[in-house]
C-alpha cells in the first residue's frame, strides 16, 4: 500500500475509533449490562455497539478489506483486513477504572501496517503507520535508551495469568534482573514502552485484537515486539514489547 493510501486508512481508523469511543463513554458514564461469553470473559452493550460502529465506518470506506473483531469474529479477505478491539480492558471498563481503549489496526498480508489506540476517558490518541513513526496527540514519541536490565522498568498485566500459563519461572528471572516492576495492563503497557516511560512489557493470555495496533506503535517508536519465543507475530498468545536495546536479554531470561 502506498503512503498516501496508508495515511487514508489511518485517518478512517481514527474516525472509527472516536465514534466507538463516544458510544462506549455513553455507557461508561451511566449503566450497562454485563454478560459472559463462552470463554467466560465479560462483554457489555458498549463492546458490541462500538464494534458495529467501527465496522460500519471502515467497510463503507474500504469495502474490499476484511474484518477480524473481538465481538463478531471475522469476515471477508484476510489479505488486507482490519483487526478490532472495541473496548480493550473490558474488566477495567466494568469497574470504572479509566484504563481502557479502542484498538484498530490494518493487517496486510500478515503484517500490521497501521494502528490506532484511542483512550476515551482521557481523549489520548496514539497512532502509527509503517514508516511514519509513532505519535501521541500529534507529537512523535520514542522508546527509551536504557540499555541495562538492572535499570529497566518491567510491566506486566497480571501475575496470576503468568503463573497459570506456565511461565512463572521465566518471568521471575526477568523480575530479578530488572530495577522495578509495575502492573499496568492492557494497551497501557505498550503505550508506556513506546513513550519511554518503561522498557519492557511482558503479557500472556492474548488474542490478536489485543495486540495489533500495539505492535506497530512500539515498533514505529523504535522498539521491538515479539512473542515469548522471539517470533514476529500477534497470534501465539504471548507478547514481549521492549525498547529494543533489552529485547534479547529479556527473551533470554524468559526462556531460561
ZISUL-V675047 format. One record per helix or strand of 2 or more residues. SS is the DSSP state (2 for helix, 1 for strand). FROM is the first residue (numbers start at 0). TO is the last residue. Records with the same first field share a line. If there is no record, write none. Layout:
SS = FROM-TO ; FROM-TO
This chain:
2 = 2-27 ; 44-60 ; 89-93 ; 148-150 ; 158-163 ; 167-176 ; 186-193 ; 207-219 ; 246-254
1 = 33-35 ; 41-43 ; 65-68 ; 72-74 ; 79-87 ; 100-107 ; 110-118 ; 123-128 ; 132-135 ; 138-140 ; 152-155 ; 179-181 ; 199-203 ; 223-225 ; 237-241
